[in-house]
């Protein structure tokens, strides 16, 4: 059943190639059983044309386009020469094994694409568009920004937008890898690619289909394979020079010994053909790009989309990794971490009074205080709430005047207060009737995987870790100490961070590169400046998609260390493939020139090494 399912997953072109290989082998074996006869020659030629038809056509097409020297040309020249010498089985074997190698490469590449596309659900075909009070089923491309659409239970979200009515749960596994449903209601922003639960949602679209989250990520993944790594570019240039040089050497090998040394024409002609077959750069041309495609696929399985093999390769040179704080190392959400009551007050009373006043504010710190009091029986009601810009607010609670805010409100005290030692975080002071009632400490909390992630990155070869944040020095140092970072730079604006990255680049050793991980919105300039920019939480952020070289789709920093190891493994496999191909080919080339290697050894040196190199590259696809 497994074999049947794998066969059905092949494309029509791959199936036709497999059929041609089987038919060619069958005809070749049948001809092998016959004695020398016109029928045997005919069957051999049929087997050769069936197996090598694509190579011959490609060689002819490239010849007419002026692209004379490529692997198709070398294969054609060598195998036609073998046929002239009457070595039909050898010529057929070269074409058959070359076809097998190409099928394996195609299957591996398709497997990579399928693995990436499995990260996202299929795009919806139709959208329920509410236009002029009527529902119309249209394609996602037809829906403009600001349109109202309905999403039925169980349907995929087709476009980014804001819920204007309805409640439901969304499964974001296709986008973030997190299968735990997320509740959404009126006012919540939702992303395309999520799966709607049991509720009916009415949504006002905020992006076109082309710019929606799911489409942008699919485009990003499609384009990533087109960005060549330096090694790939080197191989392409190498092949362009290598092929004509080899063809010239083969020609000289066929002519010089017979003309100047009295050698036998047929012997040296055969040696030159063997030399051509051995010299085909298939193992390099096929397996090196495949290794990078496989590496990109492995990274995508770790929820990291990399824009190209060049950035995957660059990870190997990153020795300094700089981090933004909010949204990268911390959750980016404020939380009450402590309540310190003053004399004659309890922590519960201080929090309850503050929550009663802050209930009317939309400030994140105010909301965190209200959230901390949620679920308690709060007996207090606030009235006459007045915002004090840059300070806090005043209100009346049970006929008592309450002032809540930063350290500025302490100037309203009748009597100075003996404040406890300040803890790290934002301090909200509560004053009642000009008497100190207490303070509430609100802080952004570390992500649960932050410490382990930093430690894991060190093990991959990162020598220096740096925190670049706009937060105050005390808070930044506390985060740096908790994570055991090597360096902390605080009170930095995005432009300051970019300038500091440039400073690090100037100080870096040759070939050493600087990485930066940020939230991808405010830190877009820094992501662009860094040698390798990695965006956190970039779903729905056009700035991040443009600025970052890599995107961690689910905000989880712990995915980065495995991808660093994948980059190292990719480079190791590329070096193994190049070394294997050059060493084996070099040895067999020498043997072929000396007449110690025949066409079968040539077949192994060319196609056999190609198969081994491709299979070696496919190891990256193992989970």
C-alpha positions in Angstrom: 0.0 0.0 0.0 2.9 2.4 0.8 4.5 1.7 -2.6 1.1 2.3 -4.3 0.6 5.6 -2.5 4.1 6.8 -3.4 3.5 5.9 -7.1 0.2 7.7 -7.2 1.9 10.8 -5.7 4.3 11.1 -8.6 3.6 13.7 -11.3 2.7 12.7 -14.8 6.1 13.6 -16.0 7.8 11.6 -13.3 5.6 8.6 -14.1 6.5 8.9 -17.8 10.2 9.0 -17.0 9.9 5.9 -14.8 8.0 4.1 -17.5 10.7 5.1 -20.0 13.4 3.8 -17.7 11.6 0.4 -17.2 11.0 0.1 -21.0 14.6 1.0 -21.8 16.0 -1.6 -19.3 13.6 -4.2 -20.6 14.6 -3.7 -24.3 18.3 -3.5 -23.3 18.1 -6.9 -21.5 16.1 -8.4 -24.4 18.7 -7.2 -26.9 21.5 -8.5 -24.6 20.1 -12.1 -25.0 20.3 -11.8 -28.8 23.4 -12.6 -30.9 24.9 -10.0 -33.1 22.2 -9.1 -35.5 20.3 -6.1 -37.0 17.5 -6.8 -34.5 19.9 -6.6 -31.5 21.2 -3.3 -32.8 17.7 -2.0 -33.4 16.6 -2.9 -29.9 19.7 -1.3 -28.3 19.1 1.9 -30.3 15.4 1.9 -29.2 16.4 1.4 -25.6 19.0 4.3 -25.9 16.5 6.7 -27.5 13.8 5.9 -24.9 16.1 6.5 -21.9 18.0 9.4 -23.4 15.4 11.2 -25.5 15.1 14.1 -23.1 18.9 14.5 -22.8 19.3 14.5 -26.6 16.4 17.0 -27.1 17.8 19.3 -24.4 21.3 19.1 -25.9 19.9 20.0 -29.4 17.8 22.8 -28.0 20.6 24.3 -26.0 22.9 24.0 -29.1 20.5 26.1 -31.1 20.4 28.7 -28.3 24.1 28.9 -28.1 24.4 27.0 -24.8 26.8 24.5 -26.1 28.6 23.4 -23.0 26.3 21.8 -20.4 25.8 18.3 -18.9 23.4 17.4 -21.7 26.0 18.1 -24.3 28.6 16.0 -22.5 26.2 13.1 -22.0 25.1 13.2 -25.7 28.7 13.5 -27.0 29.9 10.7 -24.8 27.1 8.2 -25.4 26.9 8.8 -29.2 30.7 8.1 -29.2 30.0 4.9 -27.3 27.4 3.9 -29.8 29.9 4.6 -32.6 32.3 2.2 -30.9 29.5 -0.4 -30.6 29.3 -0.1 -26.8 25.5 0.0 -26.7 24.9 -1.3 -23.2 27.3 1.3 -21.8 25.6 4.1 -23.6 22.1 2.9 -22.4 23.4 2.6 -18.9 24.6 6.2 -18.8 21.2 7.5 -20.0 19.2 5.2 -17.7 21.2 6.0 -14.5 21.1 9.7 -15.4 17.3 9.5 -15.7 17.1 7.7 -12.4 19.1 10.4 -10.8 16.9 13.2 -12.2 13.7 11.4 -11.0 15.1 11.0 -7.5 16.0 14.7 -7.5 12.6 15.7 -8.8 10.9 13.5 -6.2 13.0 15.0 -3.4 12.3 18.5 -4.6 8.6 17.8 -4.8 8.7 16.3 -1.3 10.3 19.5 0.0 7.6 21.6 -1.6 4.9 19.4 -0.2 6.4 19.5 3.3 6.5 23.3 3.2 2.9 23.6 1.8 1.6 21.2 4.5 2.4 24.0 7.0 -0.5 25.9 5.5 -4.0 24.8 4.7 -5.2 25.0 1.1 -6.5 28.4 0.2 -10.3 28.9 0.1 -11.8 28.8 -3.3 -14.9 30.9 -2.6 -15.7 33.8 -0.2 -19.2 34.7 1.1 -19.3 38.4 0.3 -22.2 40.4 1.8 -22.8 43.1 -0.8 -25.9 45.4 -0.8 -27.5 43.1 1.7 -27.1 40.1 -0.4 -24.6 37.2 -0.2 -22.5 36.5 -3.2 -20.0 33.7 -3.5 -16.9 35.1 -5.2 -13.2 34.2 -5.5 -10.9 35.8 -2.8 -9.2 37.9 -5.5 -12.5 39.8 -6.2 -12.9 41.0 -2.6 -11.7 44.6 -1.9 -10.4 46.0 1.4 -13.3 47.1 3.6 -15.7 44.5 2.3 -17.9 42.5 4.6 -17.7 38.7 4.4 -19.1 35.8 6.3 -17.2 32.8 7.4 -19.2 29.7 8.2 -18.4 27.2 10.9 -15.6 24.8 9.7 -14.4 27.1 6.9 -10.9 28.5 6.5 -10.4 32.3 6.9 -9.9 33.5 3.4 -8.7 37.1 4.1 -7.3 39.1 7.0 -9.8 41.3 8.7 -11.6 42.4 11.9 -14.6 40.6 13.4 -17.7 42.9 13.4 -20.1 40.4 14.7 -20.1 36.8 16.0 -18.0 34.7 18.4 -16.0 31.6 17.6 -12.7 29.8 18.1 -9.9 29.7 15.6 -7.4 26.9 15.0 -4.1 28.6 13.9 -2.1 25.4 13.5 -1.6 26.1 9.8 0.1 29.4 10.6 1.7 29.0 14.0 1.8 25.3 14.6 -0.2 25.8 17.8 -3.4 23.7 17.6 -5.0 25.1 20.8 -8.1 27.0 19.7 -8.1 30.7 20.2 -11.3 32.5 21.1 -12.3 35.5 18.9 -15.1 38.0 19.2 -16.3 41.4 17.9 -13.3 43.7 17.5 -10.6 41.0 17.2 -8.3 40.9 14.2 -8.0 37.5 12.5 -5.6 36.2 9.9 -6.2 34.2 6.8 -5.2 30.6 6.9 -6.8 30.0 10.3 -9.6 27.5 10.6 -13.0 28.7 12.0 -14.6 26.7 14.7 -18.3 26.4 15.5 -19.4 30.0 15.3 -20.6 32.2 12.4 -18.3 35.2 11.9 -18.9 38.4 10.0 -15.7 40.1 9.1 -14.6 43.4 7.6 -11.5 42.7 5.4 -8.3 44.7 6.0 -6.2 43.3 3.2 -6.6 42.1 -0.4 -6.1 38.4 -1.2 -2.7 39.2 -2.7 -1.5 40.9 0.5 -3.2 38.6 3.0 -1.1 36.7 5.5 -1.5 33.3 3.9 -0.8 34.4 0.4 2.3 36.4 1.4 3.8 33.4 3.3 3.1 31.0 0.4 4.8 33.5 -1.9 7.7 33.9 0.5 8.2 30.1 0.6 7.9 29.8 -3.2 10.5 32.5 -3.7 12.9 31.3 -1.1 14.3 28.5 -3.2 15.2 31.0 -5.9 17.7 32.9 -3.7 20.9 31.0 -4.3 23.5 30.5 -1.6 27.1 31.5 -2.3 28.1 27.8 -2.8 25.3 27.4 -5.3 26.4 30.4 -7.3 30.0 29.1 -7.2 28.9 25.7 -8.6 26.9 27.4 -11.4 30.0 29.5 -12.4 32.2 26.5 -11.9 30.1 24.4 -14.3 30.1 27.2 -16.9 34.0 27.1 -17.1 34.5 23.5 -16.2 32.5 22.0 -19.1 34.3 23.7 -22.1 37.7 23.0 -20.4 36.8 19.3 -20.1 35.5 19.1 -23.7 38.8 20.7 -24.9 40.9 18.2 -22.8 38.9 15.3 -24.2 39.4 16.5 -27.8 43.2 16.8 -27.2 43.2 13.4 -25.6 41.6 12.0 -28.8 44.0 13.8 -31.2 47.5 14.3 -29.6 48.5 10.6 -28.8 47.5 9.3 -32.3 49.0 12.2 -34.2 52.2 12.8 -32.2 52.8 9.6 -30.3 51.6 7.0 -32.8 48.7 5.9 -30.7 45.8 3.9 -31.9 43.0 6.2 -33.0 40.1 4.0 -31.8 41.8 3.4 -28.4 42.4 7.1 -27.7 39.0 8.0 -29.1 37.4 5.6 -26.6 39.5 7.0 -23.8 38.4 10.5 -24.7 34.7 9.4 -24.6 35.2 7.8 -21.2 36.9 11.0 -20.0 33.8 13.0 -21.2 31.3 10.7 -19.3 33.4 10.8 -16.1 33.7 14.6 -16.2 30.0 15.4 -16.3 29.3 17.8 -13.3 25.9 16.2 -12.6 26.7 15.4 -8.9 27.5 19.1 -8.3 24.9 20.7 -10.4 22.0 18.5 -9.0 22.9 17.7 -5.4 24.2 21.1 -4.2 21.0 23.1 -4.9 18.9 20.1 -3.6 20.8 20.2 -0.3 19.7 23.9 0.1 16.1 23.2 -0.8 16.1 20.3 1.7 17.6 22.6 4.3 15.0 25.3 3.7 12.3 22.6 4.1 13.8 21.4 7.4 13.7 25.0 8.6 10.1 25.4 7.6 9.3 22.3 9.7 10.7 24.2 12.7 8.3 27.1 11.9 11.0 29.3 10.4 10.6 30.5 6.9 13.9 31.5 5.3 13.9 33.7 2.2 16.7 31.8 0.4 19.6 29.4 0.6 22.0 32.3 0.9 20.5 33.3 4.3 20.5 29.6 5.5 24.2 29.6 4.6 24.8 32.9 6.3 23.7 31.4 9.7 26.9 29.5 9.7 28.9 32.7 10.0 26.7 34.3 12.8 28.7 34.4 16.0 27.0 37.4 17.6 23.3 37.4 18.1 21.5 40.6 19.2 17.9 40.5 20.6 15.1 43.0 20.9 13.4 42.6 24.3 9.6 43.1 24.0 7.9 40.4 22.0 11.2 38.5 21.5 12.5 37.6 24.9 9.5 38.8 26.8 5.8 38.2 26.1 5.1 41.8 25.3 2.1 41.8 27.7 2.1 43.6 31.1 1.3 41.7 34.2 1.0 42.7 37.9 4.0 41.1 39.6 3.7 42.6 43.1 1.5 44.8 45.3 3.2 46.6 48.2 0.6 48.1 50.5 1.4 51.1 52.7 0.6 51.5 56.4 -3.0 50.6 57.4 -3.8 49.1 53.9 -3.9 45.6 52.5 -2.6 44.5 49.1 -6.1 43.4 48.2 -7.6 46.8 49.0 -4.9 48.7 47.1 -5.4 46.5 44.0 -9.2 46.7 44.2 -9.2 50.5 44.5 -6.7 50.9 41.6 -8.7 48.5 39.4 -11.9 50.4 40.1 -10.3 53.6 38.8 -8.3 52.0 35.9 -11.3 50.2 34.6 -12.1 53.2 32.4 -8.6 53.5 30.9 -7.4 51.7 27.7 -3.7 52.0 28.6 -1.9 48.6 28.7 -0.7 49.1 32.2 -4.2 50.0 33.4 -5.6 47.0 31.7 -3.1 44.7 33.4 -4.2 46.1 36.8 -7.9 45.4 35.9 -6.9 41.9 34.7 -5.1 41.2 38.0 -8.3 42.1 40.0 -10.6 40.1 37.6 -12.5 37.4 39.4 -12.6 39.0 42.8 -15.6 40.7 44.4 -14.6 44.3 44.0 -16.9 46.5 46.2 -15.5 49.8 45.0 -17.0 52.1 42.4 -15.1 55.0 40.9 -16.5 58.3 39.6 -15.2 61.6 38.3 -12.3 59.8 36.7 -9.9 62.4 35.2 -6.8 61.5 33.1 -3.6 63.4 34.0 -1.4 63.4 30.9 2.0 62.0 31.6 1.2 61.3 35.3 -1.9 59.0 35.7 -5.4 59.8 36.8 -7.6 61.1 39.7 -10.9 59.7 40.8 -13.4 59.7 43.7 -14.0 56.3 45.4 -16.5 56.2 48.3 -16.1 60.0 48.8 -12.3 59.6 49.0 -10.0 61.3 46.6 -7.7 58.8 44.8 -4.6 59.6 42.7 -2.9 56.8 40.7 0.2 57.2 38.6 3.9 57.4 38.3 6.3 58.8 40.8 5.0 62.4 40.2 1.9 61.7 42.3 4.1 61.3 45.4 4.5 65.1 45.4 0.8 65.2 46.5 1.6 63.4 49.8 1.0 65.2 53.1 3.7 63.2 54.7 6.7 61.5 53.0 6.4 57.8 52.8 9.1 55.2 53.5 8.9 53.4 50.2 10.1 49.7 50.0 13.0 48.9 47.8 11.9 49.3 44.2 11.6 46.1 42.3 12.2 45.8 38.5 9.2 46.9 36.5 6.8 49.9 36.1 5.7 51.3 39.4 2.1 52.6 39.8 1.6 54.5 43.1 -1.8 54.8 44.8 -2.5 57.9 46.9 -5.7 58.2 49.0 -6.6 61.5 50.5 -3.0 62.6 50.1 -1.8 59.6 52.1 0.4 56.9 50.7 -1.7 53.7 50.2 0.8 51.5 48.3 2.3 50.7 45.0 1.7 48.2 42.2 4.5 46.8 40.2 3.7 45.9 36.6 6.2 44.2 34.4 6.6 42.4 31.1 7.3 38.8 31.8 9.9 36.5 30.1 8.8 34.0 27.6 8.8 30.5 29.0 11.3 29.3 26.4 13.6 32.4 26.5 16.3 31.2 28.9 16.5 27.7 27.4 16.5 29.2 23.8 19.5 31.4 24.6 21.4 28.5 26.2 20.6 26.3 23.1 21.9 29.0 20.8 25.2 29.2 22.7 25.6 25.4 22.1 25.2 25.9 18.3 28.3 28.2 18.2 26.9 31.7 19.1 29.8 33.3 21.0 28.2 36.6 22.1 24.6 37.5 23.0 23.5 41.1 23.3 20.2 42.8 24.4 19.2 45.9 22.5 16.2 47.6 24.0 14.4 50.9 24.4 13.6 50.0 28.0 15.3 51.6 31.0 18.6 50.5 32.2 17.4 48.8 35.4 14.7 46.7 33.6 17.1 45.8 30.8 19.8 44.7 33.1 17.4 42.5 35.1 16.4 40.7 31.8 20.0 40.4 30.8 21.0 38.9 34.2 18.1 36.4 34.1 19.1 35.2 30.7 22.8 35.5 31.4 23.4 37.6 28.3 26.9 38.9 27.6 25.9 42.5 27.0 23.0 44.8 27.6 22.3 48.1 25.8 19.2 50.1 27.0 17.3 53.3 26.1 17.8 52.7 22.4 15.5 53.9 19.7 15.2 51.8 16.5 17.8 54.1 14.8 20.1 53.7 17.7 19.8 49.9 17.5 20.6 50.0 13.7 23.7 52.2 14.5 24.8 49.7 17.2 24.5 46.8 14.7 26.7 48.7 12.2 29.2 49.2 15.1 29.2 45.4 15.7 29.7 44.8 12.0 32.7 47.1 11.9 34.2 45.3 14.9 33.5 41.8 13.6 36.2 39.5 12.4 36.4 38.7 8.7 33.6 36.5 7.5 31.8 36.8 10.8 28.2 38.0 10.6 25.8 39.7 13.0 22.3 38.4 13.6 19.4 40.3 15.1 16.0 39.0 16.3 13.2 41.5 16.7 9.5 41.9 16.6 9.6 42.9 13.0 7.5 46.1 13.3 9.4 48.8 15.2 12.7 47.0 14.5 12.4 46.9 10.7 15.4 49.2 10.2 17.5 47.0 12.5 16.4 43.8 10.7 17.5 45.4 7.4 20.9 46.5 8.8 21.8 43.1 10.4 23.6 40.5 8.2 20.8 38.1 9.2 17.5 39.6 10.3 15.1 37.3 12.1 11.5 38.6 12.7 9.4 37.4 15.6 5.6 37.5 15.5 5.7 38.7 11.9 2.4 37.2 10.8 0.3 40.1 9.3 3.2 42.5 9.4 4.2 43.7 5.9 7.2 45.5 7.4 8.6 42.2 8.8 8.0 40.3 5.6 10.0 42.9 3.7 12.8 43.6 6.2 13.5 40.2 7.7 15.6 37.4 6.1 13.9 34.8 8.3 10.5 34.7 10.0 9.6 32.7 13.0 5.9 32.1 12.3 4.8 31.2 15.8 6.8 33.6 18.0 8.7 30.7 19.7 12.4 31.4 20.0 13.3 27.8 20.7 12.9 27.0 17.0 16.0 28.9 16.1 18.7 26.6 17.6 17.5 23.6 15.6 17.6 25.7 12.4 21.1 26.8 13.2 22.1 23.2 13.4 20.2 22.5 10.2 22.3 25.2 8.5 25.5 23.6 9.8 24.3 20.2 8.6 23.4 21.6 5.2 26.8 23.1 4.7 28.4 19.9 5.9 26.4 17.8 3.4 27.3 20.3 0.6 31.0 20.0 1.4 30.7 16.2 1.5 29.0 16.2 -1.9 31.6 18.5 -3.5 34.5 16.6 -2.0 33.1 13.2 -3.0 32.4 14.3 -6.5 35.8 15.9 -7.1 37.9 13.2 -5.5 36.2 10.3 -7.2 36.0 12.1 -10.5 39.6 13.1 -10.3 40.8 9.6 -9.6 38.7 8.0 -12.4 39.5 10.8 -14.8 43.2 9.9 -14.4 42.5 6.2 -14.8 40.4 6.9 -17.9 43.1 8.9 -19.5 45.6 6.1 -18.9 43.2 3.5 -20.2 42.6 1.9 -16.8 38.9 2.8 -16.6 36.3 1.7 -19.1 32.8 3.1 -19.7 31.3 1.3 -16.7 33.7 2.9 -14.3 32.8 6.2 -16.1 29.1 5.5 -15.5 29.8 5.0 -11.8 32.0 8.1 -11.5 29.3 10.2 -13.2 25.8 8.9 -12.4 26.7 6.7 -9.4 28.3 9.6 -7.6 25.3 11.8 -8.6 22.9 9.3 -7.0 25.0 9.1 -3.8 25.2 12.9 -3.6 21.5 13.3 -4.1 20.6 10.7 -1.5 23.1 12.3 0.9 21.3 15.7 0.4 18.0 14.0 1.1 19.1 13.2 4.6 18.2 16.7 5.5 14.5 15.8 4.9 14.5 13.3 7.7 12.5 14.5 10.7 
